[in-house]
Amino acid sequence: MVYTPSSTELATFNRDGVVCLRGVITPALTDILAKGIDECLARPGPKGRNFNTDGSPGRFAGDVFMWTFNDHIRQFVRECPLGDIAAAYMSSARAMLMLDQMFVKEPNTPSKSPWHQDQTYMYADGEQLCSFWVAVDPVTRESGAVEWVKTSHASGTLYKATGFDPNITYETDDYADLPDIEGHRQSYDIVSFETQPGDVILNHLRTVHAAPGNHTTRRRRAIAFRYAGDDARYVVRKKGSRPIREPGLQPGDPLACDIFPVVYPRSQMAVPA
Ligand SMILES: O=C(O)CCC(=O)C(=O)O
């Protein structure tokens, strides 16, 4: 499929660094993704963890590279249109899946997701980098809708990475200190989107964002799918997070390989069935 973004949505993405696309994922694929999430919660992968290790209530669970060990997530990755859409928004001939990353906030989980950019945790630098935030439950502000600082991708500034789990630190000293956004919210143009299953939020990997806790009795199960285009180059950050296995790339290499597989064009689909 060749996906063509509407000119309004493309302009919004380029200007703001974030856009909400409605009704992109079919109910059947949403069900497959929900099954995969529940299986990964029950049987986490090697990097699966709870972020709220500080004794706070509820459960804030994360996992990564689930497509490598969970059949439902892998089926979703192969069949969903996100790679096609990513290639179109990135203006790239190809799209590679760089990471799938789960963020589940179970009912009454006040844990916040800190302000951060995705790029400083990620395995590539470049302009053609984007991510989709996909929830399988209806999401409201009260249940933890992600908040985005509009235009924060535009200057190219990279900020030090912040650990979601207070016990994890990153050494990304070469990057700028993140400003105190929470303390000066009125100085920023912050947007959030309430979503239904099927909707996705597309962000540039430099767009700064955070999320409140889930203060409802409903689940908030989400996965972010991070994609890279042809201009992305492999990077090893100082004490940054590492992929689930070493990709066998040198810094500066193009990304496509078995753990950063091509997903678009579909004729080159490298995620195994
Ligand atoms: O869902 C969340 O709470 C955080 C999501 C996020 O930070 C991300 O997608 O990078």
The ligand as an SDF file (V2000), in Angstrom:
LIG
                    3D

 10  9  0  0  0  0  0  0  0  0999 V2000
    2.7380    6.0670   27.7200 O   0  0  0  0  0  0  0  0  0  0  0  0
    3.4700    6.6440   28.5000 C   0  0  0  0  0  0  0  0  0  0  0  0
    3.1990    6.7870   29.7020 O   0  0  0  0  0  0  0  0  0  0  0  0
    4.7580    7.2370   28.0260 C   0  0  0  0  0  0  0  0  0  0  0  0
    4.9540    7.0960   26.5570 C   0  0  0  0  0  0  0  0  0  0  0  0
    6.2760    7.5940   26.1330 C   0  0  0  0  0  0  0  0  0  0  0  0
    6.9400    8.2690   26.8510 O   0  0  0  0  0  0  0  0  0  0  0  0
    6.8110    7.2550   24.8240 C   0  0  0  0  0  0  0  0  0  0  0  0
    6.1180    6.7350   23.9640 O   0  0  0  0  0  0  0  0  0  0  0  0
    8.0110    7.5390   24.6320 O   0  0  0  0  0  0  0  0  0  0  0  0
  1  2  2  0
  2  3  1  0
  2  4  1  0
  4  5  1  0
  5  6  1  0
  6  7  2  0
  6  8  1  0
  8  9  2  0
  8 10  1  0
M  END
$$$$
